[in-house]
Amino acid sequence: MPEEPKLKIAKYFYLVLLIMGLVFYISWGILYNGWFDRGVYAVTIVLVGFGVTGVLLYSHIEK
């Protein structure tokens, strides 16, 4: 099993991905009024998807 500091770094990395995805979607919608853009959805889904998956996996490993 990986060491504790490595687990925390990885978990926070995935948390940052999750936050980046949400901030990207909200900021793009506010700045460009493009709430229903497929390109924005594509970027957001990748960032949020990896973020949620990583946070859930590393939270499960810590227990």
Buried (B, 14 or more C-beta within 10 A) or exposed (E): EEEEEEBEEBBEBBBEBBEBBBEBBEEBBEEEEEEEBEEBEEBBEEBBEBBBEBBEEBEEEEE
